[in-house]
Amino acid sequence: MRWLLIVTGFVSLALGITGVFLPGLPTTPFLILSTYCFAKASPKLHRWLLEHPTIGPPLQDWEAHRSITRRVRFIALTSMSIMVMLATWMFRGNPWMMGLLLSSGALGAWVVLRIKVRD
């Protein structure tokens, strides 16, 4: 079970990092999942993730409060929306790809909107 959690942690970490660049793929839930998996499977990997200079502080904040700030939600939804709109515009000749991008963006927004918000 430990190795399954470690592999899941790394896969979700990779998806979270990919979500920074890929329209519609949310970053926050995947990083939270990787934190959870590493916390259960490996204190060393969990500590490494929490001490990472870029992604560590938001994850520490998540562990302390189990919520995100309004600012973080705004940034997540705004950046996802911009990237989905740009990608949809790039694929304007392909209705299937446009539909896939719009639906994945809507799913990503739904996931972010379900996370509890604090002031």
C-alpha distances in whole Angstrom, upper triangle without the diagonal:
4,6,5,6,9,10,10,12,14,15,16,18,20,21,22,24,25,26,29,31,30,32,31,27,26,25,24,21,19,20,19,16,15,16,14,10,12,13,10,8,11,15,17,16,16,19,20,20,22,25,25,29,29,26,25,28,27,23,25,27,24,23,26,27,25,27,29,33,36,36,33,33,36,35,32,34,37,35,34,37,39,36,36,40,41,38,40,43,42,42,45,46,43,42,39,37,39,38,34,34,36,33,30,32,33,29,28,31,30,27,28,31,28,27,29,32,34,37
4,5,5,6,9,10,10,13,14,15,16,18,20,21,23,24,25,28,30,29,32,30,27,25,24,23,21,18,18,18,15,13,14,12,9,9,10,8,5,8,11,13,12,13,16,17,17,19,21,22,26,26,23,22,25,25,21,22,25,23,21,24,26,24,26,28,32,34,35,31,32,35,34,31,33,36,34,33,36,38,36,36,40,40,38,40,43,42,42,45,46,43,43,40,38,39,38,35,35,36,34,31,32,33,30,28,31,30,27,28,31,28,27,29,31,33,36
4,5,5,6,8,10,11,12,14,15,16,18,20,21,22,24,26,28,28,30,29,25,25,23,23,21,18,18,18,15,13,15,14,10,10,13,11,7,9,13,14,12,14,17,17,17,20,22,22,25,25,23,22,26,25,22,23,26,24,22,26,28,25,28,29,32,35,35,32,32,35,34,31,33,36,34,32,35,37,34,35,38,38,36,38,41,40,39,43,44,41,41,38,36,38,37,33,33,35,33,30,31,32,29,28,31,30,27,28,31,29,28,30,32,34,37
4,5,5,6,8,10,10,12,14,15,16,18,20,21,22,25,26,26,28,26,23,22,21,21,18,16,17,16,13,12,14,13,9,10,13,11,9,11,15,16,14,15,18,18,18,20,23,22,26,25,23,23,26,25,21,23,26,23,22,26,27,24,26,27,31,33,34,30,30,33,32,29,31,34,32,30,33,35,32,32,36,36,34,36,39,38,37,40,41,38,38,35,33,35,34,30,30,32,30,26,28,29,26,25,28,27,24,26,28,26,25,28,30,32,36
4,5,5,6,9,10,10,12,14,15,16,18,20,20,23,25,24,27,25,21,20,19,18,16,13,14,13,10,9,10,9,5,7,9,7,6,9,12,13,11,12,15,16,14,17,19,20,23,23,19,19,22,21,18,20,22,19,18,22,23,20,23,24,28,30,31,27,27,30,29,26,28,31,29,28,31,33,31,31,35,35,33,35,38,37,37,40,41,38,38,35,33,34,33,30,29,31,29,26,27,28,25,23,26,25,22,23,26,24,22,25,27,29,32
4,5,5,6,9,10,10,12,14,15,16,18,20,22,24,24,26,25,21,20,18,18,16,14,13,14,11,8,10,10,6,6,9,9,6,7,11,11,9,10,13,13,12,15,17,17,21,21,18,18,21,20,17,19,22,20,18,22,24,22,24,25,28,31,30,27,27,31,29,26,29,31,29,28,31,33,30,31,34,34,32,35,38,37,36,39,41,38,38,35,33,34,34,30,30,32,30,26,28,29,26,24,27,27,23,24,27,26,24,26,28,30,33
4,5,5,6,9,10,11,12,14,15,16,18,20,22,22,24,23,20,19,18,18,16,13,14,15,12,9,12,12,9,9,13,12,10,11,15,14,11,13,16,15,14,18,20,19,22,21,19,19,23,22,19,21,24,22,21,25,26,23,25,26,29,31,31,27,28,31,29,26,28,30,28,26,30,31,28,29,32,32,30,32,35,34,33,37,38,35,35,32,30,32,31,28,27,29,28,24,26,27,24,23,26,26,22,24,27,26,24,27,29,31,34
4,5,5,6,8,10,10,12,14,15,16,19,20,20,22,21,17,16,15,15,13,10,11,12,8,7,10,10,7,9,12,11,10,12,15,16,12,13,17,16,14,17,20,19,22,21,18,18,21,20,17,20,22,19,19,22,23,20,22,23,26,28,28,25,25,28,26,23,25,28,26,24,27,29,26,26,30,30,28,30,33,32,32,35,36,33,33,30,28,30,29,25,25,27,25,21,23,24,21,19,23,22,19,20,23,22,21,24,26,28,31
4,6,5,6,9,10,10,12,14,15,17,19,19,22,20,17,16,13,13,12,9,8,9,7,4,7,8,5,6,9,10,9,10,12,13,9,10,13,12,10,13,16,15,18,17,14,15,18,17,14,16,19,16,16,20,21,18,20,20,24,26,26,22,23,26,24,21,24,26,24,23,26,28,25,26,30,30,28,30,33,32,32,35,37,34,34,32,29,30,30,26,25,27,25,22,23,24,21,19,22,22,19,19,23,21,20,22,24,26,29
4,5,5,6,9,10,10,12,14,16,17,18,20,20,16,16,13,14,13,10,10,12,10,7,10,11,9,9,12,13,12,12,14,13,10,11,14,12,11,14,16,14,18,16,14,15,18,18,15,18,20,18,18,22,23,21,22,22,25,27,27,23,24,26,24,22,24,26,24,22,26,27,24,25,29,29,27,29,32,31,31,34,36,33,33,31,28,29,29,26,25,27,26,22,23,25,22,20,23,24,20,21,24,23,22,24,26,28,31
4,5,5,6,9,10,10,12,15,16,15,18,17,14,14,12,14,12,9,10,12,10,8,12,13,10,11,15,15,14,15,18,17,13,14,17,16,14,17,19,17,20,18,16,17,20,19,17,20,22,20,20,24,24,22,23,22,25,27,27,23,23,26,24,21,23,25,22,21,24,25,22,23,26,26,24,26,29,28,28,31,32,30,30,27,25,26,26,22,22,24,22,19,20,22,19,17,21,21,18,19,23,22,21,24,26,28,31
4,5,5,6,9,10,10,13,15,14,16,15,12,11,9,10,9,5,7,9,6,5,9,10,9,11,14,14,14,15,17,17,13,13,16,15,12,15,18,16,18,16,13,15,18,16,14,17,19,16,17,21,21,18,19,19,22,24,23,19,20,22,21,17,20,22,20,18,22,23,20,21,25,25,23,25,28,27,27,30,32,29,29,27,24,25,25,21,20,22,21,17,18,20,17,15,18,18,15,16,19,18,17,20,22,25,27
4,5,5,6,8,10,11,13,14,17,16,12,11,9,10,10,6,6,9,8,6,8,11,10,10,13,15,14,15,16,15,12,12,14,12,9,12,15,12,15,13,10,12,15,14,12,15,17,15,16,20,21,18,19,18,21,23,22,18,19,22,19,17,19,21,19,18,22,23,20,21,25,25,23,25,28,27,28,31,33,30,31,28,25,26,26,23,21,23,22,19,19,21,19,16,19,20,17,17,20,20,18,21,22,24,27
4,5,5,6,8,10,11,12,15,15,12,12,10,12,12,8,9,12,11,9,12,15,13,14,17,18,17,17,19,18,14,15,17,15,12,16,17,15,17,15,12,15,18,17,15,19,20,19,20,23,24,22,22,21,23,25,24,20,21,23,20,17,20,22,19,17,21,22,19,20,23,23,21,23,26,25,25,28,30,28,28,26,23,24,25,21,20,22,21,18,18,21,19,16,19,21,18,18,22,22,21,24,25,27,29
4,5,5,6,9,10,9,12,12,8,8,7,10,10,6,8,11,10,10,13,15,14,15,18,19,19,20,21,21,17,17,20,18,15,17,19,17,19,16,14,16,19,17,16,19,20,18,20,23,23,21,20,19,22,23,22,19,19,21,18,15,17,19,16,15,18,19,16,17,20,20,18,21,23,22,22,26,27,25,25,23,20,21,21,18,16,19,18,14,15,17,15,13,16,17,14,15,19,19,18,21,23,25,28
4,5,5,7,9,10,12,11,8,7,4,7,7,5,5,9,9,9,11,13,14,14,17,19,19,19,20,20,16,16,18,16,13,15,17,14,16,13,10,13,15,13,12,16,17,15,17,20,20,18,17,16,18,20,19,15,15,17,15,12,15,17,14,13,17,18,15,16,20,20,18,21,24,23,23,26,29,27,27,25,22,22,22,19,17,19,18,15,15,17,15,12,14,16,13,13,17,17,16,19,20,22,24
4,5,5,8,9,12,13,10,9,6,9,11,8,8,12,12,11,13,16,16,16,19,21,21,20,21,20,16,16,18,16,13,15,16,13,14,11,10,13,15,14,14,17,18,17,19,22,22,20,20,18,20,21,20,16,17,19,16,13,16,17,14,13,17,17,15,17,20,19,18,21,23,22,23,26,28,27,27,26,22,23,23,20,18,20,20,17,16,19,18,14,17,19,16,16,19,20,19,22,22,24,26
4,5,6,6,9,10,8,9,8,11,12,10,11,14,14,13,16,19,18,19,22,23,23,23,24,23,19,20,22,19,16,19,20,17,18,15,13,17,19,17,17,21,21,20,22,25,25,23,22,20,22,23,21,18,18,19,17,14,16,17,14,12,16,16,13,14,18,17,15,18,20,19,20,23,25,23,24,22,19,19,20,17,15,18,18,14,14,17,16,13,16,18,16,16,20,21,20,23,24,26,28
4,5,5,7,7,5,5,5,9,10,9,10,13,14,14,16,18,18,19,22,24,24,24,25,25,21,20,22,20,17,19,21,18,18,15,13,17,18,16,16,20,20,18,21,23,23,21,19,17,19,20,18,15,15,16,13,10,12,14,11,9,13,13,10,12,15,15,14,16,19,18,19,22,24,22,22,21,18,18,18,16,13,15,15,12,11,14,13,10,12,15,13,12,16,17,17,20,20,23,25
4,6,8,9,8,8,6,9,12,11,11,14,16,15,17,20,20,21,23,25,25,25,26,25,21,21,22,20,17,18,19,16,16,13,12,15,16,14,15,19,19,18,21,23,23,21,20,17,18,19,17,13,14,15,12,9,12,12,9,9,12,12,10,12,15,14,14,17,19,18,19,22,25,24,24,23,20,19,20,18,15,17,18,14,13,16,16,12,14,17,15,14,17,19,18,21,21,23,24
4,6,9,8,10,9,13,15,14,14,18,19,18,20,23,23,23,26,28,28,28,29,28,24,24,25,23,20,22,23,19,19,15,15,19,20,18,19,23,23,22,25,27,27,25,23,21,22,22,20,17,17,17,14,12,14,14,10,9,12,11,8,11,13,12,11,14,16,15,17,19,22,21,22,21,17,17,19,16,13,16,17,14,13,16,16,13,15,18,17,16,20,22,21,24,24,26,27
4,6,6,9,9,13,14,13,15,18,18,18,21,23,23,24,27,28,28,28,30,29,25,25,27,25,22,23,25,22,22,18,17,21,22,20,21,24,24,23,26,28,27,25,24,21,23,22,21,18,17,18,15,13,13,14,10,9,11,11,8,9,12,11,9,12,14,13,14,17,19,18,19,17,14,14,15,13,10,13,14,10,10,14,14,11,14,16,16,15,18,20,20,24,24,27,28
4,6,8,10,14,15,15,16,19,19,20,22,24,25,26,28,30,30,31,32,31,28,27,29,27,24,25,27,24,24,20,19,23,23,21,22,25,25,23,26,29,27,25,23,21,22,21,19,17,16,16,14,11,11,11,9,6,8,8,5,5,8,8,7,9,12,12,12,15,18,16,16,16,12,12,13,11,7,9,11,8,7,11,11,9,11,14,14,14,16,19,19,22,23,25,27
4,6,9,12,12,13,15,17,18,19,21,22,23,25,27,28,29,30,31,31,27,26,29,27,24,25,27,24,25,21,19,23,23,20,21,24,24,22,25,27,25,23,21,19,20,19,19,16,14,15,13,10,9,11,9,6,8,10,7,6,10,11,9,11,14,14,14,16,19,17,16,15,12,12,12,10,7,8,8,5,4,7,8,6,8,11,11,11,13,15,16,20,20,23,25
4,7,9,10,9,12,14,14,15,18,19,20,21,23,25,25,26,27,27,24,23,25,24,20,22,24,22,22,19,17,20,21,18,18,22,21,19,22,25,24,21,19,18,20,19,19,16,14,16,14,10,11,13,11,8,11,12,10,9,13,14,12,14,17,17,17,19,22,20,19,17,15,15,15,12,10,11,11,7,7,10,8,6,9,11,10,10,14,15,15,19,20,23,25
4,6,7,7,9,11,12,13,15,17,18,19,21,23,24,24,25,26,22,21,23,22,18,19,22,19,20,17,14,17,18,15,15,18,18,16,18,21,20,17,16,14,16,16,16,12,11,13,12,8,9,12,10,8,11,13,11,11,15,16,15,17,20,20,20,22,25,23,22,21,18,18,17,15,13,13,13,9,8,10,9,5,8,10,8,7,11,12,12,15,16,19,21
4,6,6,6,9,10,11,12,15,16,17,18,20,21,22,22,22,19,18,19,18,15,16,18,16,16,13,11,13,15,12,12,15,15,13,16,19,18,16,15,13,15,16,15,11,11,13,11,8,11,13,11,10,13,15,13,14,17,18,17,19,22,22,23,25,28,26,26,24,21,21,21,18,16,17,16,13,12,14,13,9,11,13,10,9,13,14,13,16,16,19,21
4,6,5,6,9,10,11,12,14,15,16,19,20,20,21,21,18,16,18,17,14,14,17,15,16,13,10,12,12,9,9,13,12,10,13,15,14,12,11,9,12,14,13,9,10,12,11,8,11,14,12,12,15,17,16,17,20,21,20,22,25,25,26,28,31,29,28,27,24,24,23,21,19,19,18,15,14,15,13,10,11,12,9,8,11,12,9,12,13,15,18
4,5,5,6,9,10,10,12,14,15,17,18,19,20,21,18,16,18,18,15,15,18,17,19,16,13,14,15,12,11,14,14,11,13,16,15,12,11,11,14,16,16,13,12,15,14,11,13,16,15,13,17,19,18,18,21,23,22,23,26,26,27,29,31,29,28,26,24,24,23,20,19,19,17,14,14,15,12,9,11,11,8,8,11,10,9,12,14,17,19
4,5,5,6,9,10,10,12,14,15,16,17,18,19,15,14,17,16,13,14,17,16,18,15,12,14,15,13,11,15,15,13,14,18,17,14,14,14,17,19,19,15,15,18,16,13,15,18,16,15,18,20,18,18,22,23,21,23,26,26,26,29,31,29,28,26,23,24,23,20,19,20,18,15,15,16,14,11,14,14,11,11,14,14,12,16,17,20,23
4,5,5,6,9,10,11,12,14,15,16,16,16,13,11,14,13,9,11,14,12,14,12,8,10,12,10,8,11,12,10,12,15,15,13,13,13,16,18,18,14,15,17,16,13,16,18,17,16,19,21,19,20,24,24,23,25,28,28,28,31,34,31,31,29,26,27,26,23,21,22,21,18,18,19,17,14,16,16,13,12,16,15,13,16,17,19,21
4,5,5,6,9,10,11,13,14,15,15,16,14,11,14,14,10,11,14,14,16,14,10,11,12,10,7,10,11,8,9,12,12,10,11,11,15,17,17,14,14,18,17,14,17,20,19,18,21,23,22,22,26,27,26,28,31,31,31,33,36,34,33,31,28,28,28,25,23,24,22,19,19,20,17,14,16,16,12,12,15,14,11,13,15,17,20
4,5,5,6,9,10,11,12,14,15,16,13,11,15,15,12,13,16,16,18,17,13,14,15,13,10,13,14,11,12,15,15,12,14,15,18,20,21,17,17,21,20,17,19,22,21,19,23,25,23,23,27,28,26,28,31,31,31,33,36,33,32,30,28,28,27,24,23,24,22,19,19,20,17,15,17,17,13,13,16,15,13,15,18,20,23
4,5,5,6,8,10,10,11,12,13,10,9,12,12,9,11,14,13,16,15,11,12,14,13,10,13,15,12,12,16,17,15,16,16,20,22,22,19,19,22,21,18,21,23,22,20,24,26,24,24,28,28,27,29,32,32,32,34,37,34,34,31,29,30,29,26,24,26,24,21,21,22,20,17,19,20,16,16,19,18,16,18,20,22,25
4,6,5,6,9,10,10,10,11,9,6,9,10,7,8,11,12,15,14,11,10,12,11,7,10,12,10,9,13,14,12,14,15,18,21,21,18,19,22,21,19,21,24,23,22,25,27,25,26,30,30,29,31,34,34,34,37,39,37,37,34,32,32,32,29,27,28,27,23,23,24,22,19,21,21,17,17,20,18,16,17,19,20,23
4,6,5,6,9,10,11,13,11,8,12,13,11,11,15,15,18,18,14,13,15,14,10,12,14,11,9,13,14,12,14,16,19,22,23,20,20,24,23,20,23,26,25,24,27,29,27,28,31,32,31,33,36,36,36,38,41,38,37,35,33,33,32,29,28,29,27,24,24,25,22,20,21,21,17,17,20,18,15,17,19,21,24
4,5,5,6,8,10,12,9,8,12,13,11,13,16,16,20,19,16,15,18,17,13,15,17,14,13,17,18,15,18,19,23,26,26,22,23,26,25,23,25,28,26,25,28,30,28,29,32,33,31,33,37,36,36,39,41,38,37,35,33,33,32,29,28,30,28,24,25,26,23,21,23,23,19,20,22,20,18,20,23,24,27
4,5,5,5,7,8,6,5,9,9,8,10,13,14,17,17,14,13,16,16,12,13,16,14,13,16,18,16,19,20,23,26,26,23,24,27,26,24,26,29,27,26,30,31,29,30,34,34,33,35,38,37,37,40,42,40,40,37,35,35,35,31,30,32,30,27,27,28,25,23,25,25,21,22,25,23,20,22,24,25,28
4,6,6,6,9,8,5,8,11,10,10,13,15,18,18,15,13,16,16,12,12,15,13,11,14,16,15,18,19,23,26,26,23,24,28,27,24,27,30,29,28,31,33,31,32,36,36,35,37,40,40,40,43,45,42,42,39,37,38,37,34,33,34,32,29,29,30,27,24,26,26,22,22,25,23,20,21,23,24,26
4,6,8,11,10,8,12,14,13,14,17,18,22,22,19,17,19,19,15,16,18,16,13,17,19,17,20,22,25,28,29,26,26,30,29,27,29,32,31,30,33,35,33,34,37,38,37,39,42,41,41,44,46,43,43,40,38,39,37,34,34,35,32,29,30,31,27,26,27,27,23,23,26,24,21,22,25,26,29
4,7,9,8,8,12,13,13,14,17,18,22,22,19,18,21,21,17,18,20,19,16,19,22,20,23,24,28,31,31,28,29,32,31,28,31,34,32,31,34,36,34,34,38,39,37,39,42,41,41,44,46,43,43,40,38,39,38,35,34,35,33,30,31,32,29,27,29,29,25,26,28,26,24,25,28,29,32
4,5,5,6,9,10,11,12,14,16,19,20,18,16,19,20,16,16,20,18,16,19,22,20,23,25,28,31,31,27,29,32,31,28,31,34,32,31,35,36,34,35,39,39,37,40,43,42,42,45,47,44,44,42,39,40,40,36,35,37,35,32,32,34,30,28,30,30,26,27,30,28,25,27,28,29,32
4,6,5,6,8,10,10,12,14,18,19,17,14,17,18,15,14,18,17,14,17,20,19,22,23,26,30,30,27,28,31,30,28,31,34,32,32,35,37,35,36,40,40,39,41,44,43,43,46,49,46,46,44,41,42,41,38,37,38,37,33,33,35,32,29,31,31,27,27,30,28,25,26,27,28,30
4,5,5,6,9,10,10,12,16,18,16,14,17,18,15,15,19,18,16,19,22,21,24,25,27,31,30,27,29,32,30,28,32,34,32,32,35,36,34,36,39,39,38,41,43,42,43,46,48,46,46,44,41,42,41,38,37,38,37,34,34,35,33,30,32,32,28,28,31,30,27,28,29,29,31
4,5,5,6,9,10,10,14,15,13,12,15,16,13,14,17,17,15,18,21,20,22,23,25,28,28,24,26,29,27,25,29,31,28,28,32,33,31,32,36,35,34,37,39,38,39,42,44,42,42,40,37,38,38,34,33,35,34,30,30,32,29,26,29,29,25,25,28,27,24,26,27,28,30
4,5,5,6,9,10,14,15,12,10,13,14,10,11,14,13,11,14,17,16,19,19,22,26,25,22,24,27,25,23,27,29,27,27,31,32,30,31,35,35,34,36,39,38,39,42,44,42,42,40,37,37,37,34,32,34,33,29,29,30,28,25,27,27,23,23,26,24,21,22,24,24,27
4,5,5,6,8,12,14,12,9,12,14,11,10,14,14,12,14,18,18,20,20,23,26,25,23,25,28,26,25,28,30,28,28,32,33,31,33,36,36,36,38,41,40,41,44,46,44,44,42,39,40,40,37,35,36,35,32,31,33,30,27,29,29,26,25,28,27,23,24,25,25,27
4,6,5,6,10,12,10,8,12,14,11,12,15,16,14,17,20,19,21,21,23,27,25,22,25,27,25,24,27,29,27,27,31,31,30,32,35,34,34,36,39,38,39,42,44,42,43,40,37,38,38,35,33,35,34,30,30,32,30,27,28,29,26,25,28,27,24,25,26,26,28
4,5,5,9,10,7,6,10,11,8,9,13,13,12,15,17,17,18,18,20,23,22,19,21,24,22,20,24,25,23,23,27,28,26,28,31,31,30,33,35,35,36,39,41,39,39,37,34,35,35,32,30,31,31,27,27,28,26,23,25,26,22,21,24,24,21,22,23,23,25
4,6,8,9,7,4,7,9,6,6,10,10,9,12,14,14,16,16,18,21,20,18,20,23,21,20,23,25,24,24,28,28,27,29,32,32,32,35,37,36,37,40,43,41,41,39,36,36,36,33,31,32,32,28,28,29,27,24,25,26,22,21,24,23,20,20,21,21,22
4,6,9,8,5,8,10,9,9,12,13,13,14,17,18,19,19,20,23,22,19,22,25,22,22,26,27,25,26,29,30,29,31,34,33,33,36,38,37,39,42,44,43,43,41,38,38,39,36,33,35,34,31,30,32,30,26,28,29,25,24,27,26,23,24,23,23,24
4,6,6,5,8,10,10,10,13,14,14,16,19,19,20,18,20,23,21,18,21,23,20,20,24,25,22,23,27,27,26,28,31,30,30,33,35,34,36,39,41,40,40,38,35,35,36,33,31,32,32,28,28,30,28,24,26,27,24,22,26,26,23,24,23,24,25
4,6,6,7,10,11,11,13,15,16,17,19,20,20,18,19,22,19,17,20,22,19,19,23,23,21,23,26,26,25,28,30,29,30,33,34,34,35,38,41,40,40,39,36,36,36,34,31,32,33,29,28,30,29,25,26,28,25,23,26,27,23,24,23,23,24
4,6,7,8,10,11,13,14,16,17,19,19,18,16,17,19,17,14,17,19,16,16,19,20,17,19,22,22,21,24,26,26,26,29,30,30,32,34,37,36,37,35,32,32,33,30,27,29,29,26,24,26,25,22,23,25,22,20,23,24,21,22,21,21,22
4,6,6,7,9,10,11,13,15,16,16,15,14,15,18,16,13,16,17,15,14,18,19,17,18,21,22,20,23,26,25,25,28,30,30,31,34,37,35,35,34,31,31,31,28,26,27,27,23,22,24,23,19,20,22,19,17,20,21,18,19,19,19,21
4,6,5,6,9,10,10,12,14,14,15,14,16,19,17,14,17,20,17,17,20,22,20,21,25,25,24,26,29,29,29,32,34,33,35,37,40,39,39,37,34,34,34,32,29,30,30,26,25,27,25,22,23,24,21,19,22,22,18,19,19,19,20
4,5,5,6,9,10,11,12,13,13,12,13,16,15,12,16,18,16,16,20,21,19,21,24,25,24,26,29,29,30,32,34,34,36,38,41,40,40,38,35,35,35,33,30,30,30,27,26,27,26,22,22,24,21,18,21,21,18,18,17,16,17
4,5,5,6,9,10,10,11,10,8,10,13,12,9,12,14,13,13,16,18,17,18,21,22,22,24,26,27,27,29,31,32,33,35,38,37,37,35,32,32,32,29,27,27,27,24,22,23,22,19,19,20,17,15,17,17,14,14,13,14,15
4,5,5,6,9,10,9,10,10,12,15,15,12,14,17,16,15,18,20,19,19,23,24,23,25,28,28,28,31,33,33,34,36,39,38,37,36,33,32,32,30,27,28,27,24,23,24,22,19,19,20,17,15,18,17,14,14,15,15,17
4,5,5,6,9,10,11,11,13,17,16,14,16,19,18,18,21,23,22,23,26,27,27,28,31,32,32,34,36,37,38,40,43,41,41,39,36,36,36,33,31,31,31,28,26,27,25,22,23,23,20,18,20,20,16,16,15,15,17
4,5,5,6,8,8,8,9,13,13,11,14,16,16,16,19,21,20,21,24,26,26,27,30,31,31,33,35,36,37,39,42,41,40,39,36,35,35,33,30,30,30,27,25,26,24,21,21,21,19,16,18,17,14,13,12,11,13
4,5,5,5,6,7,10,13,14,11,13,16,16,15,18,20,20,20,23,25,25,26,29,30,30,32,34,35,36,38,40,39,38,36,34,33,32,30,28,28,27,24,23,23,21,18,18,19,15,13,15,14,11,10,11,11,13
4,6,6,8,10,13,17,17,15,16,20,20,18,21,24,23,24,27,28,28,29,32,33,33,35,37,38,39,41,44,42,41,39,37,36,35,33,31,31,30,27,26,26,24,21,22,21,18,17,18,17,13,13,14,14,16
4,6,9,10,12,16,17,15,17,20,20,20,22,25,25,25,28,30,30,31,34,35,35,37,39,40,41,43,46,44,43,42,39,38,38,35,33,33,32,29,28,28,26,24,23,23,20,18,20,18,15,13,13,12,14
4,5,8,10,13,15,14,15,18,19,18,20,23,23,24,26,28,28,29,32,33,34,35,38,39,39,41,44,42,41,40,38,37,36,34,32,31,30,28,26,26,24,22,21,21,18,16,17,15,12,10,10,9,11
4,7,10,13,15,13,14,17,18,17,19,22,22,22,24,27,27,27,30,32,32,33,36,37,37,39,42,40,38,37,35,34,33,31,29,28,27,25,24,23,21,19,18,18,15,13,14,12,9,8,9,9,13
4,7,10,12,10,10,14,15,14,15,18,19,19,21,24,24,25,27,29,29,30,33,34,35,36,39,38,36,35,33,32,31,29,27,26,25,23,21,21,19,17,16,15,13,11,11,10,6,5,5,6,10
4,7,8,6,7,10,11,10,12,15,16,16,18,20,21,22,24,26,27,28,30,31,32,34,37,36,34,33,31,30,29,27,25,24,24,21,19,19,18,15,14,15,13,9,10,11,7,6,5,6,9
4,5,5,6,9,10,11,12,14,16,17,18,20,21,23,24,26,27,28,30,32,33,34,38,37,35,35,32,31,30,29,26,25,25,23,21,20,20,17,15,16,15,11,12,13,10,9,5,5,6
4,5,5,6,9,10,10,12,14,15,16,18,20,21,22,24,26,26,28,30,31,32,36,35,34,33,31,29,29,28,25,23,24,22,19,19,19,17,14,15,15,11,11,13,11,10,6,7,6
4,5,5,6,9,10,10,12,14,15,16,18,20,21,22,24,25,27,28,30,31,35,34,33,33,30,28,28,28,25,23,24,22,19,19,20,17,15,17,16,12,13,15,13,13,9,10,9
4,5,5,6,9,10,11,12,14,15,16,18,20,21,22,24,26,27,28,30,33,32,31,31,28,27,27,25,22,22,22,20,17,18,18,14,13,15,14,10,11,13,11,11,9,10,11
4,5,5,6,8,10,11,12,14,15,16,18,20,21,22,24,26,27,28,31,30,29,29,26,24,24,23,20,19,19,17,15,15,15,12,10,11,11,7,8,10,9,10,8,10,11
4,5,5,6,8,10,10,12,14,15,16,18,20,21,22,24,26,26,30,29,28,28,26,24,24,23,20,19,19,18,15,15,16,13,11,13,13,10,10,13,12,13,11,12,12
4,6,5,6,8,10,10,12,14,15,16,18,20,21,22,24,25,29,28,28,28,25,23,23,22,19,18,20,18,14,16,16,13,11,15,14,11,12,15,14,15,13,15,15
4,6,5,6,8,10,11,12,14,15,16,18,20,21,22,24,27,26,25,25,22,21,21,19,16,16,17,14,11,13,13,10,8,11,11,8,10,13,12,14,13,15,16
4,6,5,6,9,10,10,12,14,15,16,18,20,21,22,25,24,23,23,21,19,19,18,15,13,14,13,9,10,11,9,6,10,10,7,8,12,12,14,13,16,17
4,5,5,6,9,10,11,12,14,15,16,18,20,21,24,24,23,24,21,19,19,19,15,14,16,15,11,12,14,12,10,13,14,11,12,16,16,17,16,18,18
4,5,5,6,9,10,11,12,14,15,16,18,20,23,23,22,23,20,18,19,18,14,14,16,14,11,13,14,11,10,14,14,12,14,17,17,19,18,20,20
4,6,5,6,9,10,10,12,14,15,16,18,21,20,20,19,17,15,15,14,11,11,12,10,7,9,11,8,8,11,12,10,12,15,15,18,18,20,21
4,6,5,6,9,10,10,12,14,15,16,20,19,18,18,16,13,14,14,11,9,12,11,7,9,12,10,8,12,13,12,13,16,17,20,19,22,22
4,6,5,6,9,10,11,12,14,15,19,19,19,19,16,14,16,16,12,11,14,13,10,12,15,13,12,16,17,15,16,20,20,23,22,24,24
4,5,5,6,8,10,10,12,14,17,17,17,17,14,12,14,14,10,10,13,12,9,12,14,12,12,16,16,15,17,20,21,23,23,25,26
4,5,5,6,8,10,11,12,15,14,14,14,11,9,11,10,6,7,10,9,6,9,12,10,11,14,15,15,16,19,20,23,23,26,27
4,6,5,6,9,10,10,14,14,14,15,12,9,12,12,9,8,12,12,9,11,14,14,13,16,18,17,18,22,23,26,25,28,28
4,5,5,6,9,10,13,14,14,16,13,11,13,14,10,11,14,14,12,15,17,16,16,19,21,20,21,24,25,28,27,30,30
4,5,5,6,9,12,11,12,13,9,8,11,11,7,9,12,12,10,14,16,15,16,19,20,20,21,24,25,28,28,31,32
4,5,5,6,9,9,9,10,8,5,8,9,6,7,11,11,10,13,15,15,16,18,20,20,21,24,26,29,29,32,33
4,5,5,9,10,11,13,10,8,11,13,10,11,14,15,14,16,19,18,19,22,23,23,24,27,29,31,31,34,34
4,6,8,9,11,13,10,9,13,13,11,12,16,16,15,18,20,19,20,23,25,24,26,29,30,33,33,36,36
4,5,5,8,9,7,6,10,10,9,11,14,14,14,17,19,19,20,23,24,25,26,29,30,33,33,37,38
4,6,7,10,8,7,10,12,11,12,15,16,16,18,20,21,21,24,25,26,27,30,31,34,34,38,38
4,6,9,9,8,11,13,13,14,17,18,18,20,22,23,24,26,28,29,30,32,34,38,38,41,42
4,6,5,6,9,10,11,12,14,16,17,18,20,21,22,24,26,27,28,30,32,36,36,40,41
4,5,5,6,9,10,10,12,14,15,16,18,20,21,22,24,26,26,28,31,34,35,38,39
4,5,5,6,9,10,11,12,14,15,16,18,20,21,23,24,25,27,29,33,34,37,39
4,5,5,6,8,10,10,12,14,15,16,18,20,21,22,24,26,28,31,32,35,37
4,5,5,6,8,10,10,12,14,15,16,18,20,21,22,24,26,30,30,34,35
4,5,5,6,8,10,10,12,14,15,16,18,20,21,22,25,28,29,33,34
4,6,5,6,8,10,10,12,14,15,16,18,20,21,23,27,28,32,33
4,6,5,6,9,10,10,12,14,15,16,18,20,22,25,26,29,31
4,6,5,6,9,10,10,12,14,15,16,18,21,24,24,28,29
4,5,5,6,9,10,10,12,14,15,17,19,22,24,27,29
4,5,5,6,9,10,11,12,14,15,17,21,22,26,28
4,5,5,6,9,10,11,12,14,16,19,20,23,25
4,5,5,6,9,10,10,12,15,18,19,22,24
4,5,5,6,9,10,11,13,17,18,22,24
4,5,5,6,9,10,11,15,16,20,22
4,5,5,6,9,10,13,14,18,19
4,6,5,6,9,12,14,17,20
4,5,5,7,11,13,16,19
4,5,6,9,10,13,16
4,6,8,9,12,15
4,6,9,13,16
4,6,10,13
4,7,10
4,7
4
